[in-house]
Amino acid sequence: MKEVLLLKCGEIVLKGLNRKTFEDRLLKNLSRRMKHVADCGISMRQSVVYVEVPEETDADAVMDCARHVFGFATISRAAVCPEKTLESVIETAQSYLAPRFAQAGTFKVETKRGDKKLPMTSTEISQRVGGELADRFPAVKPDMHCPDLTVHVEMREKYAFVHAGPEPGAGGMPIGSNGRAALLLSGGIDSPVAGWMMAKRGLELVGIHFFSYPYTSERAKEKVLELGRKLTVWCGRMSVMVVPFTRIQEEIREKCHEELFTLIMRRFMMRIAERVAVEYGCGALITGESLGQVASQTMPAMAVTGAVCGLPVFRPCIGMDKEEIVTIARKIDTFETSILPYEDCCTVFTPKHPNTKPKMPKILEAESRLEVDALVEEAVAGVEIIHLP
């Protein structure tokens, strides 16, 4: 039996004259992702994207791929009726949904009639199909209020489809429809979640990771790259810029007060990240900061670290507690990787008593002992670019 995925567009249907731009981006993203799974036919009509699943293809794999593409509100795996007639709809529903009927005690039929030329109304189609199915599955009783199974009939322009109901899509906006941003990707729980949240709003991601060998190991670097690969399941291809950060940390440790180490380090990160972001066409930075979670994420501390950056800094986790962030990390399959015990550059030189209420004059006085511009230039020049599939 021929199957098709019906992907209903999300909030892009609310767009005005620029709606086609978003739709084109969505189709391009879907096509690029699907080509790694199967040679599917993809088309769009009336804000519904049709993915034709070849018979020899694993439909579950195609469905799983579609679940991870931002821009779709719902996804339905449906059978294509051989003819757009009630008889064909009934026969298809009986055959395709027989396993569902075997597990249900009650059912009802809901019809969407995209083709308004049909002589019967949606209610009339539902009543006719429901009556026939009740006769063919006598053990399953009709229930219009709380059925175990809802049979969905969609009468579209060219074909009729039958399915057992939609499931939620990834939602959000198509990747790239709102530009590109640089994600400061550490090995922790928060930054991958922040990247995922902003990708869902249509941002293409470029990762930036600060690497302090030999204080952090190659395994720590591989952990971050694995987090990037986890994100590509949702975001598609991605590049990670690995910044050599050892010399900067050693200079700060040698010439600045311990309590200011983390703040000055993060100011260097923001400077470098902005330089790399601009070079690669990014219009903003993304961090995983959550207000008050650690000493460097108090309001005064974030004001100090953000002051060196001219680009917008998006902090999607700012108002979330740790449990909320962990819930998303589990959903996007980054949590288990994030908790692997490999230190990143933010933890190896953590002061015992960090300053939570820094004053800018004191920060500037400490930075005056450092060759800031030269250190930034050296780090930017040493960036290693790693492309993830």
C-alpha positions in Angstrom: 0.0 0.0 0.0 1.4 3.4 -1.0 2.2 5.6 2.0 2.8 9.4 2.2 3.7 11.8 5.0 1.5 14.8 5.4 3.5 17.6 7.0 1.4 20.6 8.1 3.2 23.9 8.2 3.4 25.7 11.5 3.6 29.5 12.1 4.9 30.3 8.6 1.3 30.1 7.5 0.8 33.5 9.3 3.4 35.2 7.2 2.3 37.8 4.6 3.8 38.6 1.3 7.1 37.0 2.2 5.5 33.7 3.0 6.9 32.0 -0.1 10.4 32.7 1.1 9.8 30.8 4.3 8.1 27.9 2.4 11.0 27.7 -0.1 13.5 27.5 2.8 11.4 24.8 4.5 11.3 22.6 1.4 15.0 23.1 0.8 15.8 22.0 4.3 13.5 19.0 4.2 14.9 17.9 0.8 18.5 18.1 2.0 17.7 16.1 5.1 15.6 13.5 3.3 18.3 12.7 0.7 20.3 11.0 3.4 17.4 8.6 4.2 15.5 7.9 0.9 14.7 9.2 -2.5 11.3 10.7 -1.6 9.1 12.8 -3.8 8.4 16.1 -2.0 5.7 18.6 -3.0 3.6 21.3 -1.4 0.0 22.4 -1.7 -2.3 24.4 0.5 0.3 24.6 3.3 0.7 20.9 3.4 4.0 19.2 2.4 3.6 15.7 0.8 6.5 13.3 1.2 6.0 10.2 -1.0 7.6 7.2 0.6 9.0 4.6 -1.9 7.7 1.1 -1.2 11.1 -0.4 -0.6 12.0 2.4 1.9 11.9 2.2 5.7 8.9 4.5 6.4 9.9 4.7 10.1 13.2 6.2 9.2 11.6 8.8 6.9 9.1 9.6 9.6 11.9 10.0 12.2 13.8 12.4 9.8 10.7 14.5 9.3 10.2 14.8 13.1 13.5 16.6 13.4 12.9 19.3 10.7 11.9 22.7 12.2 8.9 24.4 10.6 6.2 21.7 10.8 3.4 21.7 13.3 2.2 18.2 12.8 3.2 15.0 10.9 0.8 12.3 9.7 1.8 8.9 8.2 -1.0 8.1 5.8 -2.2 5.7 3.2 -3.0 6.9 -0.3 -6.4 5.8 -1.5 -6.3 4.3 -5.0 -9.3 6.5 -6.0 -10.9 9.6 -4.5 -14.2 7.8 -3.8 -15.9 6.8 -0.6 -15.6 3.1 -1.5 -11.9 3.5 -1.9 -11.6 5.4 1.4 -13.5 2.7 3.2 -11.5 -0.1 1.8 -8.2 1.7 2.5 -9.2 2.5 6.0 -10.2 -1.1 6.7 -6.9 -2.5 5.4 -4.5 0.2 6.6 -5.9 0.7 10.0 -6.8 -2.9 10.8 -4.0 -3.3 13.4 -5.3 -0.1 15.1 -8.8 -1.4 15.2 -7.6 -4.6 16.7 -6.3 -2.6 19.7 -9.2 -0.2 20.1 -12.5 -0.5 21.9 -14.1 2.6 20.4 -13.6 4.8 17.4 -14.8 7.8 15.4 -14.1 9.3 12.0 -13.0 12.9 11.3 -12.9 14.3 7.7 -11.1 17.3 6.3 -12.4 18.2 2.9 -9.8 20.3 1.1 -11.5 19.7 -2.2 -14.7 21.7 -1.9 -16.0 20.4 -5.2 -17.1 17.1 -3.6 -20.9 16.9 -3.3 -20.8 15.6 0.3 -19.9 17.7 3.4 -17.2 16.6 5.8 -19.8 15.5 8.3 -21.6 13.4 5.7 -18.4 11.7 4.6 -17.5 10.9 8.3 -20.9 9.5 8.9 -20.8 7.3 5.8 -17.3 6.0 6.4 -17.9 5.5 10.1 -21.1 3.5 9.5 -19.3 1.2 7.1 -16.3 0.7 9.4 -18.7 0.0 12.3 -20.2 -2.9 10.3 -16.7 -4.2 9.3 -15.3 -4.0 12.9 -18.3 -4.9 15.0 -16.2 -5.3 18.2 -15.2 -1.6 18.0 -18.0 0.7 19.0 -18.5 4.3 17.8 -17.8 7.0 20.3 -17.9 10.6 19.3 -16.5 12.0 22.5 -13.5 10.0 23.8 -12.6 7.3 21.3 -9.6 5.0 21.5 -9.0 5.5 17.8 -9.8 8.4 15.5 -9.8 7.6 11.8 -8.8 10.7 9.8 -9.9 11.1 6.3 -8.4 13.9 4.2 -10.0 14.6 0.8 -7.3 16.7 -0.9 -7.1 18.2 -4.5 -5.7 15.1 -6.2 -5.9 12.3 -3.7 -7.7 11.0 -0.6 -5.7 9.9 2.4 -6.4 7.9 5.5 -4.5 7.9 8.8 -4.8 7.4 12.5 -4.0 11.0 13.5 -1.1 13.4 13.5 1.7 13.7 15.9 3.5 16.9 16.9 6.3 18.1 14.5 9.4 19.9 15.6 7.6 23.3 15.4 9.4 26.6 15.1 10.8 28.2 12.0 12.8 26.8 9.1 16.6 26.7 9.8 18.2 29.7 8.1 15.0 31.7 7.7 16.2 34.1 10.4 19.8 34.2 9.6 22.9 32.7 11.2 24.3 32.9 14.7 27.4 31.6 16.6 26.8 29.3 19.5 29.4 29.3 22.3 29.4 25.5 22.7 30.9 24.2 25.9 30.8 20.6 27.1 28.0 21.3 29.5 24.3 20.8 29.6 23.1 24.3 28.9 24.8 25.5 25.7 23.5 22.7 23.4 20.0 23.4 24.7 20.4 27.1 24.0 21.6 26.3 20.5 18.6 24.0 19.9 16.2 26.6 21.1 17.5 29.3 18.8 17.7 26.9 15.9 14.1 26.3 16.4 13.5 30.0 15.8 15.1 29.7 12.4 18.8 30.4 13.1 21.5 28.5 11.3 24.2 27.6 13.9 28.0 27.9 13.8 29.6 26.4 16.9 32.6 28.1 18.7 34.5 26.0 21.3 37.4 27.2 23.4 40.0 24.5 23.9 42.8 24.6 26.5 45.1 21.7 25.8 46.8 20.2 27.8 44.5 21.3 30.6 41.6 19.9 28.7 42.0 16.6 26.9 41.3 15.5 23.4 38.4 13.5 24.8 36.9 16.7 26.1 37.2 18.1 22.6 35.6 15.0 21.1 32.8 15.3 23.6 32.0 18.8 22.3 32.1 17.6 18.7 29.7 14.8 19.6 27.3 17.4 21.1 27.6 19.2 17.8 26.7 16.0 15.9 23.7 15.6 18.2 22.5 19.1 17.2 22.9 18.4 13.5 20.1 15.8 13.9 17.9 18.9 14.4 19.8 21.6 12.6 21.4 19.9 9.7 25.1 20.4 8.8 27.1 22.5 11.2 30.7 23.8 11.5 32.5 24.1 14.8 35.3 26.6 15.3 37.8 25.3 17.8 39.7 28.2 19.4 43.1 27.7 21.1 42.6 29.2 24.5 45.5 27.9 26.7 47.8 30.9 26.4 45.0 33.4 27.3 44.1 31.5 30.4 47.7 31.2 31.5 48.2 34.9 31.0 45.1 35.7 33.1 46.2 33.4 35.8 49.6 34.9 36.0 48.7 38.6 35.8 45.2 39.0 37.3 43.6 38.5 40.7 42.1 35.0 41.1 38.6 36.3 41.9 38.4 38.0 38.5 39.7 35.1 36.5 36.4 33.8 35.2 35.0 37.2 34.3 38.1 38.3 32.4 38.2 34.9 30.7 34.6 35.2 29.6 35.3 38.7 28.2 38.0 37.3 26.1 35.6 34.6 24.9 33.1 37.2 23.9 35.7 39.2 22.0 37.0 36.2 20.1 33.5 34.8 19.5 32.4 38.1 18.0 35.4 38.2 15.7 34.8 34.7 14.5 31.1 35.2 14.2 31.4 38.3 12.0 33.9 36.5 9.8 31.5 33.7 9.1 28.4 35.8 8.5 26.8 35.5 11.9 24.5 38.3 13.2 24.4 37.3 16.9 26.0 35.2 19.6 24.2 32.5 21.6 25.1 31.4 25.1 23.7 28.9 27.6 23.6 31.4 30.5 20.9 31.1 33.1 20.4 33.9 35.6 22.0 33.2 38.9 23.0 29.6 38.1 26.7 30.2 38.7 28.9 33.1 39.9 29.6 34.3 36.3 25.9 34.4 35.5 24.7 37.0 38.0 23.3 40.2 36.5 26.4 42.3 37.2 28.7 39.6 35.9 26.8 39.2 32.6 26.8 43.0 32.2 30.6 43.0 32.5 31.1 40.1 30.1 28.6 41.3 27.5 30.0 44.9 27.5 32.9 43.9 25.1 30.5 42.6 22.5 28.7 44.7 19.8 26.6 41.8 18.4 23.3 40.9 20.1 23.7 38.1 22.6 20.8 35.6 22.8 20.4 33.8 26.1 17.4 31.6 25.6 18.0 29.7 28.9 18.2 32.9 31.0 14.9 32.4 32.8 14.9 28.6 33.1 15.9 26.5 36.1 18.2 23.5 35.8 15.5 20.9 35.7 13.8 22.7 32.8 17.1 22.8 30.9 17.8 19.1 31.7 14.3 18.1 30.4 15.1 19.7 27.0 18.6 18.1 27.0 17.0 14.7 27.4 14.5 15.4 24.7 17.2 16.4 22.1 19.5 13.5 23.2 22.4 15.7 24.5 22.2 15.1 28.2 24.1 11.8 28.5 26.9 13.2 26.4 27.0 16.5 28.4 27.5 14.7 31.7 30.5 12.7 30.6 33.3 13.6 33.1 35.7 15.5 30.8 36.5 19.1 32.0 36.2 22.1 29.7 38.2 25.3 29.8 35.6 27.0 32.0 36.2 24.6 34.9 39.9 24.0 35.0 40.9 27.4 36.4 37.7 28.1 38.5 38.6 30.4 41.4 37.6 29.4 44.9 35.9 32.7 45.6 34.7 34.3 42.3 33.5 37.8 42.3 29.7 37.9 41.8 29.3 41.7 41.8 32.2 42.9 39.7 32.9 46.6 39.1 33.9 47.7 35.6 36.9 49.9 36.7 38.4 47.0 38.6 38.0 44.7 35.5 39.6 47.3 33.2 42.5 47.8 35.6 43.2 44.1 35.6 42.9 43.8 31.8 45.4 46.7 31.4 48.1 44.2 32.5 47.3 42.0 29.5 48.0 42.5 25.8 44.4 42.0 25.0 44.4 42.8 21.3 47.4 40.6 20.6 46.0 37.7 22.5 42.7 37.9 20.6 44.5 38.1 17.3 46.6 35.1 18.1 43.6 33.0 19.2 41.6 34.0 16.1 44.5 33.1 13.8 44.7 29.7 15.4 41.1 28.6 14.9 40.6 25.1 13.7 37.4 24.6 11.6 35.7 21.2 11.8 32.7 20.5 9.6 30.1 18.2 10.9 27.7 16.3 8.5 
